């Protein structure tokens, strides 16, 4: 079973159409999914939100006690196998828990950090002893975990770390020396996943406990947001780590660090999507109550446009997030007991592009929604008494940690080019086909969402033509052309978001049990219209820098013509209808 071929190849959406049956949607949640989601939702509502002011004052004793309560409810155990005291649930459940934690600010960061990057390295790469000893404690909340990768001089360039590990003469302990920066949960963690270079060269992972000789913490960082999560430096001065606490293999720490970060990026996408829903509800509640010029400001059409834009963006984020959750489950679901670390690393890397998009699209959705929600609050949004003030501050970090959005963007086109160089993707042929299609008028069927399906195909063709021309100009130097790579990533991100939403809506239309298809159709129509405008702009900027002469004129003309064929003259009424539905529900619905 561990040698199975993946049903859907990572990043394949960039060069081939996806089918409905390949995509999981929120409408397919099981009763078990709903049960765990409700447990998480009620825990946050009853235990965390009422204590928010204390959490914001950095009462870490309270934060740790809440983590222990979460452990009692099984909310720390979803990704740990039953054999080691966990629940052994799927990645869809992981996403649901992450989503409902999203509204909890700093507590959310502490919780998610523990269950993901501080625990999963042991789950997937630990020895039998490490799993038996640490995982039950991490699942229950007896132990809280932290993840130590960033250093003062190595942020995005993680493999340039200077922390060292040297085996002592007795061969019993590795001696660690160095420092780590911005470590979440440090003040109350029992375990630290630490990366150091054995003999100064071999990047390696270790499990370090908080009472090992030679480990110490710096003062608490005074942060802009997520104040309820502890953040300190961690120092290692001749820190003695037993050899049995070596995690994985010497020199293979990058397999753990970079691949577990993929799951961290997915996790962050879930949390930011949940926080976006929370932020939008704050906007709806406030605008329905606040009156100006004799009526609630929710009734003004400019307000409705903002609410509709929030909703369509969240719908896309939700669609791509759970699509990715299912892909990750397909890749990793049968590996919880595997000891084949190479296979585990390969499977984790398979959907690196999709996980990067979850992180980028989710964090930027939250920034947009939080910003517009605060704007709708007016001056009150700037006051701490109103919840949106904290949401706005807390949201900013999400574009930075788990790899900056810029680093994640660069990863997207470079991953496709890497697959191409290995003979996995026939990019040259695909570019030729896309270029030919771009030069021909769009033909649509007279079926529901035919325009939207055509838009997905068009954006894919635009992406392929753009990456083909970019590589043709820069060839092996393309990695240095970051402006072009950023534009390619923007188009790719919009493609994944739009396709995920379109396929989800198509599934809803065909389902006799789904009564909300009409709203989904409106959301998809509005999303596609806005996305096409953005993609056209990104493509024009990119093509202007990588093409020239008649080729440039021809391609730009084709992009303009094809986008114009699929444009909609008026989405005003569509967006007003979306906003009316949200105001009536007093919440995000789809």
C-alpha positions as CSV (number, residue, x, y, z in Angstrom):
1,X,0.0,0.0,0.0
2,X,2.9,2.4,0.8
3,X,4.0,2.1,-2.9
4,X,0.7,3.3,-4.3
5,X,0.7,5.8,-7.1
6,X,-0.9,9.1,-6.2
7,X,-4.3,9.6,-7.8
8,X,-3.5,13.2,-8.4
9,X,0.0,14.5,-9.1
10,X,1.1,17.5,-7.2
11,X,0.8,20.9,-9.1
12,X,-1.0,19.1,-11.9
13,X,-3.7,21.8,-11.9
14,X,-1.1,24.1,-13.5
15,X,-1.1,22.1,-16.7
16,X,-4.1,19.8,-17.0
17,X,-7.8,20.1,-16.1
18,X,-9.1,18.6,-12.9
19,X,-12.2,16.5,-12.6
20,X,-14.9,16.9,-10.0
21,X,-14.3,13.4,-8.6
22,X,-10.7,14.4,-7.8
23,X,-11.9,17.3,-5.5
24,X,-13.2,17.0,-2.0
25,X,-15.6,19.7,-0.9
26,X,-17.0,20.9,2.5
27,X,-20.4,19.6,1.5
28,X,-18.9,16.1,1.8
29,X,-18.0,16.3,5.5
30,X,-18.9,13.2,7.4
31,X,-20.8,13.0,10.8
32,X,-17.4,12.4,12.4
33,X,-16.0,15.6,10.8
34,X,-18.9,17.6,12.1
35,X,-18.6,16.2,15.6
36,X,-14.9,17.1,15.9
37,X,-15.6,20.5,14.4
38,X,-18.3,21.2,16.9
39,X,-16.0,20.1,19.7
40,X,-13.4,22.6,18.6
41,X,-16.0,25.3,18.0
42,X,-17.5,24.9,21.4
43,X,-14.2,24.8,23.2
44,X,-13.1,28.0,21.6
45,X,-16.4,29.7,22.3
46,X,-16.8,28.5,25.9
47,X,-13.2,28.2,27.2
48,X,-11.0,30.5,25.1
49,X,-13.0,33.6,24.0
50,X,-14.2,34.4,27.6
51,X,-10.6,34.5,28.8
52,X,-9.2,36.5,25.9
53,X,-8.3,39.5,27.9
54,X,-6.2,37.4,30.3
55,X,-4.6,35.6,27.3
56,X,-3.7,39.0,25.7
57,X,-2.0,39.9,29.0
58,X,0.3,36.9,28.4
59,X,-1.0,34.7,31.2
60,X,0.9,31.7,29.9
61,X,-0.2,29.6,32.9
62,X,-3.7,30.0,31.6
63,X,-2.7,29.3,28.0
64,X,-1.0,26.1,29.1
65,X,-4.0,25.0,31.2
66,X,-6.3,25.6,28.1
67,X,-4.0,23.5,26.0
68,X,-4.3,20.7,28.6
69,X,-8.1,21.1,28.5
70,X,-7.9,20.8,24.7
71,X,-5.9,17.7,25.2
72,X,-8.7,16.2,27.4
73,X,-11.1,16.8,24.6
74,X,-8.9,15.1,22.0
75,X,-8.1,18.4,20.2
76,X,-4.4,17.9,20.4
77,X,-4.5,14.3,19.3
78,X,-6.2,14.4,15.9
79,X,-2.9,13.8,13.9
80,X,-1.4,11.3,16.2
81,X,-2.0,7.5,15.6
82,X,-4.2,5.7,18.0
83,X,-1.3,3.4,18.8
84,X,0.4,6.3,20.5
85,X,-2.5,7.8,22.4
86,X,-3.9,9.8,19.5
87,X,-7.1,9.7,17.5
88,X,-5.6,8.9,14.1
89,X,-8.0,11.2,12.2
90,X,-7.7,12.4,8.7
91,X,-6.2,15.7,7.3
92,X,-9.8,17.0,6.7
93,X,-10.3,16.8,10.4
94,X,-7.0,18.5,11.0
95,X,-8.2,21.3,8.7
96,X,-11.5,21.6,10.5
97,X,-9.9,21.9,13.9
98,X,-7.5,24.5,12.5
99,X,-10.4,26.5,11.0
100,X,-12.3,26.7,14.3
101,X,-9.2,27.7,16.2
102,X,-8.7,30.6,13.8
103,X,-10.7,33.0,15.8
104,X,-8.7,32.5,18.9
105,X,-5.8,34.8,18.2
106,X,-2.6,34.0,20.2
107,X,-4.1,30.8,21.6
108,X,-4.7,29.6,18.1
109,X,-1.0,30.0,17.3
110,X,0.0,28.1,20.5
111,X,-2.4,25.3,19.8
112,X,-1.6,24.9,16.1
113,X,2.1,25.1,16.6
114,X,1.9,22.3,19.1
115,X,-0.2,20.0,17.1
116,X,1.6,20.5,13.8
117,X,5.2,21.4,13.4
118,X,6.1,20.6,17.1
119,X,4.5,17.1,17.0
120,X,4.4,15.8,13.4
121,X,8.2,15.5,13.1
122,X,8.1,12.8,15.8
123,X,4.9,11.3,14.3
124,X,6.4,10.8,10.9
125,X,10.2,10.6,11.5
126,X,10.6,9.4,15.1
127,X,12.0,6.1,16.3
128,X,9.8,3.6,18.0
129,X,11.0,4.7,21.4
130,X,10.5,8.4,20.6
131,X,7.0,7.8,19.4
132,X,6.1,5.6,22.4
133,X,7.6,8.1,24.9
134,X,6.7,11.5,23.5
135,X,3.5,11.2,21.4
136,X,1.1,10.1,24.2
137,X,2.3,13.1,26.3
138,X,2.0,15.5,23.3
139,X,-1.5,14.1,22.5
140,X,-2.8,14.6,26.1
141,X,-1.2,18.0,26.7
142,X,1.1,16.6,29.4
143,X,3.9,17.9,27.2
144,X,3.7,21.0,25.1
145,X,5.9,21.3,22.0
146,X,7.9,24.0,20.2
147,X,9.8,24.1,16.9
148,X,13.2,25.6,16.7
149,X,14.4,26.4,13.1
150,X,14.8,30.2,12.8
151,X,18.1,31.8,13.9
152,X,19.3,35.4,14.1
153,X,21.1,35.1,10.7
154,X,19.0,32.4,9.1
155,X,15.3,33.0,8.4
156,X,14.1,32.1,4.9
157,X,17.6,30.5,4.3
158,X,17.0,27.9,7.0
159,X,19.7,25.6,5.9
160,X,22.4,28.2,6.6
161,X,21.9,27.6,10.4
162,X,24.9,28.0,12.6
163,X,23.8,26.0,15.6
164,X,26.1,23.0,15.9
165,X,25.9,19.5,17.4
166,X,29.0,17.5,18.3
167,X,29.0,13.9,19.6
168,X,30.9,13.6,22.9
169,X,33.8,11.3,23.3
170,X,31.7,8.7,25.2
171,X,29.3,8.6,22.3
172,X,26.3,9.1,24.6
173,X,25.3,12.7,23.9
174,X,25.3,15.3,21.2
175,X,26.5,18.7,22.5
176,X,24.5,21.6,21.0
177,X,25.7,25.1,20.8
178,X,23.9,28.1,19.2
179,X,20.7,30.0,19.4
180,X,17.2,30.0,17.9
181,X,14.9,33.0,17.4
182,X,11.2,33.7,17.6
183,X,10.3,30.3,19.1
184,X,6.5,29.9,19.6
185,X,5.5,28.3,22.9
186,X,9.0,28.5,24.3
187,X,8.0,29.7,27.8
188,X,5.9,26.7,28.6
189,X,7.2,24.0,26.3
190,X,8.5,20.6,27.4
191,X,9.9,19.5,24.0
192,X,11.7,21.4,21.3
193,X,12.3,20.1,17.8
194,X,15.8,21.6,17.2
195,X,17.9,21.8,14.0
196,X,21.6,21.8,14.3
197,X,24.6,20.9,12.1
198,X,26.5,17.9,13.3
199,X,30.2,18.7,13.1
200,X,29.2,22.0,11.7
201,X,28.0,20.6,8.3
202,X,25.3,17.9,8.5
203,X,21.9,19.6,9.1
204,X,20.1,17.3,11.6
205,X,17.0,17.3,13.8
206,X,16.9,16.6,17.6
207,X,14.3,16.4,20.3
208,X,15.4,18.5,23.2
209,X,13.6,18.6,26.5
210,X,13.3,21.8,28.5
211,X,15.2,20.4,31.5
212,X,18.3,19.1,29.5
213,X,21.5,20.7,30.8
214,X,22.5,23.8,28.8
215,X,19.2,25.0,27.4
216,X,17.9,28.4,28.4
217,X,15.3,31.0,27.2
218,X,15.6,34.7,26.4
219,X,13.1,37.3,27.5
220,X,9.5,37.3,26.1
221,X,9.3,39.2,22.9
222,X,6.9,42.2,22.9
223,X,5.0,41.6,19.8
224,X,2.5,43.6,17.7
225,X,0.0,40.8,17.8
226,X,-0.7,37.1,18.8
227,X,0.3,38.2,22.3
228,X,-1.3,35.1,23.8
229,X,1.4,32.9,22.3
230,X,4.9,32.9,23.9
231,X,7.7,33.9,21.7
232,X,11.3,33.9,22.9
233,X,14.8,33.1,21.8
234,X,16.2,29.7,22.9
235,X,19.9,29.3,23.7
236,X,22.0,26.2,23.7
237,X,25.3,26.3,25.6
238,X,26.9,22.9,25.7
239,X,23.4,21.5,25.8
240,X,23.5,17.7,26.4
241,X,21.1,15.8,24.2
242,X,21.1,11.9,24.5
243,X,21.9,10.1,21.2
244,X,18.5,8.5,21.4
245,X,17.0,11.9,20.8
246,X,18.4,12.3,17.4
247,X,15.4,12.6,15.1
248,X,15.7,11.0,11.7
249,X,19.2,10.6,10.2
250,X,22.3,12.7,10.6
251,X,22.4,15.1,7.7
252,X,18.8,14.5,6.7
253,X,17.2,17.2,8.9
254,X,16.2,19.2,5.8
255,X,13.8,16.3,4.9
256,X,12.0,16.9,8.1
257,X,12.3,20.7,8.3
258,X,11.1,21.5,4.8
259,X,8.5,18.9,4.5
260,X,6.9,19.4,7.9
261,X,6.7,23.1,6.9
262,X,4.4,22.0,4.1
263,X,1.9,20.7,6.6
264,X,2.4,23.9,8.7
265,X,1.5,26.0,5.6
266,X,-1.6,23.9,5.1
267,X,-2.5,24.3,8.8
268,X,-2.0,28.1,8.6
269,X,-4.4,28.2,5.6
270,X,-7.1,26.6,7.8
271,X,-6.5,29.0,10.7
272,X,-6.6,32.1,8.5
273,X,-9.7,30.9,6.7
274,X,-11.4,30.5,10.1
275,X,-10.2,33.8,11.3
276,X,-11.6,35.4,8.0
277,X,-15.0,34.0,8.8
278,X,-14.8,35.4,12.3
279,X,-13.7,38.8,11.0
280,X,-16.5,38.9,8.5
281,X,-19.1,38.2,11.1
282,X,-17.8,41.1,13.2
283,X,-18.3,43.3,10.2
284,X,-21.8,42.0,9.6
285,X,-22.9,42.4,13.2
286,X,-21.5,45.9,13.4
287,X,-22.9,47.2,10.1
288,X,-26.4,45.9,10.9
289,X,-26.4,47.7,14.2
290,X,-24.6,50.9,13.3
291,X,-26.9,53.6,11.9
292,X,-25.9,56.6,9.8
293,X,-28.1,58.9,7.7
294,X,-31.1,57.2,9.2
295,X,-30.5,53.6,8.4
296,X,-28.1,50.7,9.2
297,X,-24.9,51.1,7.2
298,X,-25.3,47.4,6.1
299,X,-28.0,48.7,3.7
300,X,-25.6,50.9,1.8
301,X,-24.4,49.4,-1.4
302,X,-20.8,50.2,-0.9
303,X,-21.0,48.2,2.4
304,X,-22.6,45.4,0.5
305,X,-19.8,45.3,-2.0
306,X,-17.3,44.9,0.7
307,X,-19.2,42.1,2.4
308,X,-19.6,40.3,-1.0
309,X,-15.9,40.6,-1.8
310,X,-15.1,39.1,1.6
311,X,-17.5,36.3,1.0
312,X,-16.3,35.3,-2.4
313,X,-12.7,35.4,-1.2
314,X,-13.5,33.2,1.8
315,X,-15.5,30.8,-0.5
316,X,-12.4,30.3,-2.6
317,X,-10.1,29.9,0.4
318,X,-12.5,27.3,1.9
319,X,-12.7,25.4,-1.4
320,X,-9.0,25.2,-2.0
321,X,-8.3,24.4,1.6
322,X,-10.4,21.3,1.9
323,X,-9.4,20.2,-1.6
324,X,-5.8,20.2,-0.4
325,X,-6.8,18.5,2.8
326,X,-8.0,15.5,0.8
327,X,-4.9,15.5,-1.3
328,X,-2.7,15.3,1.8
329,X,-4.8,12.5,3.2
330,X,-4.4,10.6,0.0
331,X,-0.6,11.1,0.2
332,X,-0.1,10.5,3.9
333,X,-3.1,8.6,5.3
334,X,-1.5,5.2,5.0
335,X,1.9,6.2,6.3
336,X,1.2,6.8,10.0
337,X,3.1,3.6,10.9
338,X,5.6,3.6,8.1
339,X,9.4,3.8,9.0
340,X,10.3,4.6,5.4
341,X,11.4,8.2,5.9
342,X,12.4,8.7,2.3
343,X,8.9,7.7,1.2
344,X,7.3,9.9,3.9
345,X,9.4,12.9,2.8
346,X,8.5,12.3,-0.9
347,X,4.8,12.2,-0.1
348,X,5.0,15.3,2.0
349,X,6.8,17.1,-0.8
350,X,4.2,16.0,-3.4
351,X,1.8,18.8,-2.6
352,X,4.2,21.5,-1.7
353,X,2.7,23.9,-4.3
354,X,-0.8,23.3,-3.0
355,X,0.3,23.8,0.6
356,X,2.1,27.0,-0.3
357,X,-1.1,28.3,-2.0
358,X,-3.1,27.5,1.1
359,X,-0.8,29.6,3.1
360,X,-0.5,32.5,0.7
361,X,-4.2,32.7,-0.3
362,X,-5.4,32.1,3.3
363,X,-3.2,34.7,4.9
364,X,-3.9,37.4,2.2
365,X,-7.6,36.6,2.4
366,X,-7.5,37.3,6.2
367,X,-5.5,40.5,5.7
368,X,-8.1,41.7,3.2
369,X,-11.1,40.7,5.3
370,X,-9.7,42.1,8.5
371,X,-8.7,45.3,6.9
372,X,-12.2,45.8,5.3
373,X,-13.9,44.7,8.5
374,X,-12.0,47.3,10.5
375,X,-12.8,49.9,7.8
376,X,-16.5,49.2,8.2
377,X,-16.2,49.7,11.9
378,X,-14.8,53.2,11.3
379,X,-13.0,54.8,14.3
380,X,-14.4,52.2,16.6
381,X,-12.3,49.5,14.8
382,X,-9.2,51.3,16.1
383,X,-10.3,50.9,19.7
384,X,-9.3,47.9,21.8
385,X,-12.8,47.4,23.1
386,X,-13.8,46.2,19.6
387,X,-12.6,42.7,18.7
388,X,-11.6,43.6,15.2
389,X,-8.7,45.7,16.5
390,X,-7.1,42.5,17.8
391,X,-7.9,40.5,14.7
392,X,-6.2,43.2,12.6
393,X,-3.0,43.1,14.7
394,X,-3.0,39.3,14.9
395,X,-3.5,38.8,11.2
396,X,-0.2,40.4,10.0
397,X,2.1,37.7,11.2
398,X,0.5,35.1,8.9
399,X,2.2,36.5,5.8
400,X,5.6,36.1,7.5
401,X,5.8,32.8,9.4
402,X,5.8,29.3,8.0
403,X,7.9,30.8,5.2
404,X,7.2,34.4,4.0
405,X,4.6,34.7,1.3
406,X,7.4,35.8,-1.1
407,X,9.3,32.6,-0.5
408,X,6.2,30.6,-1.0
409,X,5.4,32.4,-4.2
410,X,8.9,31.6,-5.6
411,X,8.4,28.0,-4.8
412,X,5.3,27.6,-7.0
413,X,6.7,28.2,-10.5
414,X,10.1,26.8,-9.6
415,X,8.5,23.5,-8.5
416,X,6.9,23.1,-11.9
417,X,10.2,23.9,-13.7
418,X,11.9,21.3,-11.4
419,X,9.4,18.7,-12.4
420,X,9.9,19.6,-16.0
421,X,13.7,19.2,-15.7
422,X,13.2,15.7,-14.3
423,X,11.0,14.7,-17.3
424,X,7.9,14.6,-15.2
425,X,6.0,17.4,-17.1
426,X,6.2,17.9,-20.9
427,X,6.2,21.6,-20.5
428,X,7.3,22.5,-24.0
429,X,4.4,20.6,-25.6
430,X,2.0,22.0,-23.1
431,X,3.1,25.6,-23.9
432,X,2.6,25.0,-27.6
433,X,-0.9,23.7,-27.1
434,X,-1.8,26.6,-24.8
435,X,-0.4,29.2,-27.2
436,X,-2.5,27.7,-30.0
437,X,-5.6,27.7,-27.8
438,X,-5.0,31.3,-26.8
439,X,-5.1,32.4,-30.4
440,X,-8.6,30.9,-31.0
441,X,-12.0,32.3,-30.0
442,X,-13.6,30.8,-26.9
443,X,-16.4,28.3,-27.5
444,X,-18.8,27.8,-24.6
445,X,-21.5,25.3,-24.1
446,X,-25.0,26.3,-23.1
447,X,-24.7,24.8,-19.6
448,X,-24.5,26.2,-16.1
449,X,-21.1,27.6,-15.3
450,X,-19.8,27.2,-18.8
451,X,-18.3,30.6,-18.7
452,X,-16.6,29.9,-15.4
453,X,-15.2,26.6,-16.7
454,X,-13.9,28.4,-19.8
455,X,-12.2,30.9,-17.5
456,X,-10.4,28.2,-15.7
457,X,-9.1,26.8,-19.0
458,X,-8.2,30.3,-20.2
459,X,-6.2,31.1,-17.0
460,X,-4.3,27.8,-17.3
461,X,-3.4,28.6,-20.9
462,X,-2.3,32.1,-19.9
463,X,-0.1,30.6,-17.2
464,X,1.5,28.1,-19.5
465,X,2.2,30.7,-22.2
466,X,3.7,33.0,-19.6
467,X,6.0,30.5,-18.0
468,X,7.0,29.2,-21.4
469,X,8.1,32.7,-22.6
470,X,9.7,33.5,-19.2
471,X,11.8,30.4,-19.4
472,X,12.6,30.9,-23.1
473,X,14.1,34.3,-22.2
474,X,15.9,33.5,-19.0
475,X,16.6,29.8,-19.3
476,X,18.9,28.6,-16.5
477,X,19.0,32.1,-14.9
478,X,15.2,32.1,-14.3
479,X,15.6,31.6,-10.5
480,X,17.2,35.1,-10.4
481,X,14.2,36.7,-12.1
482,X,12.1,37.0,-9.0
483,X,9.8,39.7,-10.3
484,X,8.7,37.3,-13.1
485,X,8.4,34.4,-10.8
486,X,6.1,36.4,-8.5
487,X,3.8,37.2,-11.4
488,X,3.7,33.6,-12.4
489,X,2.9,32.6,-8.9
490,X,0.1,35.1,-8.7
491,X,-1.5,33.6,-11.8
492,X,-1.0,30.1,-10.5
493,X,-2.6,31.0,-7.1
494,X,-5.6,32.5,-8.8
495,X,-5.9,29.4,-11.0
496,X,-6.0,27.0,-8.1
497,X,-8.5,29.1,-6.1
498,X,-10.8,29.7,-9.1
499,X,-10.7,26.0,-10.2
500,X,-11.4,24.8,-6.7
501,X,-14.4,27.0,-6.4
502,X,-15.7,26.2,-9.8
503,X,-15.4,22.4,-9.3
504,X,-17.1,22.7,-5.9
505,X,-20.0,24.6,-7.3
506,X,-20.4,22.2,-10.2
507,X,-20.6,19.4,-7.6
508,X,-23.2,21.3,-5.7
509,X,-25.3,21.8,-8.9
510,X,-25.3,18.1,-9.6
511,X,-26.1,17.1,-6.0
512,X,-29.8,16.6,-5.4
513,X,-29.2,17.1,-1.7
514,X,-27.6,20.5,-2.0
515,X,-30.1,23.4,-1.6
516,X,-27.5,26.2,-1.6
517,X,-26.3,25.8,-5.2
518,X,-27.8,29.1,-6.3
519,X,-25.7,31.0,-3.7
520,X,-22.6,29.1,-4.7
521,X,-23.3,30.0,-8.4
522,X,-23.4,33.7,-7.5
523,X,-20.2,33.4,-5.4
524,X,-18.4,31.6,-8.3
525,X,-19.6,34.1,-10.9
526,X,-18.4,37.0,-8.9
527,X,-15.1,35.3,-8.0
528,X,-14.3,34.4,-11.6
529,X,-15.1,37.9,-12.9
530,X,-12.8,39.5,-10.4
531,X,-10.1,36.9,-10.9
532,X,-10.0,37.3,-14.7
533,X,-9.4,41.0,-14.3
534,X,-6.5,40.4,-11.9
535,X,-5.0,37.6,-14.0
536,X,-5.1,39.8,-17.2
537,X,-3.3,42.6,-15.3
538,X,-0.6,40.2,-14.0
539,X,-0.2,38.6,-17.4
540,X,0.2,42.0,-19.2
541,X,2.9,43.1,-16.7
542,X,4.8,39.8,-17.1
543,X,4.5,39.6,-20.9
544,X,5.7,43.2,-21.2
545,X,9.0,42.1,-19.6
546,X,9.6,38.7,-21.2
547,X,8.3,39.2,-24.8
548,X,9.1,41.7,-27.4
549,X,8.2,42.8,-31.0
550,X,5.4,41.1,-32.9
551,X,5.3,38.2,-30.4
552,X,4.5,40.5,-27.6
553,X,1.8,42.3,-29.5
554,X,0.3,39.0,-30.6
555,X,0.2,37.4,-27.2
556,X,-1.0,40.5,-25.4
557,X,-3.8,40.9,-28.0
558,X,-4.8,37.3,-27.5
559,X,-4.9,37.6,-23.7
560,X,-7.0,40.7,-24.0
561,X,-9.4,39.2,-26.5
562,X,-9.9,35.9,-24.6
563,X,-10.5,37.7,-21.3
564,X,-12.9,40.1,-22.9
565,X,-14.9,37.2,-24.3
566,X,-15.5,35.9,-20.8
567,X,-16.0,39.2,-19.0
568,X,-19.4,40.0,-17.4
569,X,-20.8,43.5,-18.0
570,X,-22.4,43.8,-14.6
571,X,-21.7,42.0,-11.3
572,X,-23.3,44.7,-9.1
573,X,-26.6,42.9,-8.6
574,X,-24.8,39.6,-8.1
575,X,-22.7,41.0,-5.3
576,X,-25.7,42.7,-3.7
577,X,-27.4,39.4,-3.7
578,X,-24.5,37.8,-2.0
579,X,-24.3,40.5,0.7
580,X,-28.1,40.2,1.3
581,X,-27.7,36.5,1.9
582,X,-24.8,37.1,4.4
583,X,-26.7,39.8,6.2
584,X,-29.8,37.6,6.5
585,X,-27.7,34.7,7.9
586,X,-25.7,37.1,10.1
587,X,-22.7,34.9,9.3
588,X,-20.6,33.5,6.4
589,X,-22.6,30.9,4.6
590,X,-22.2,29.2,1.2
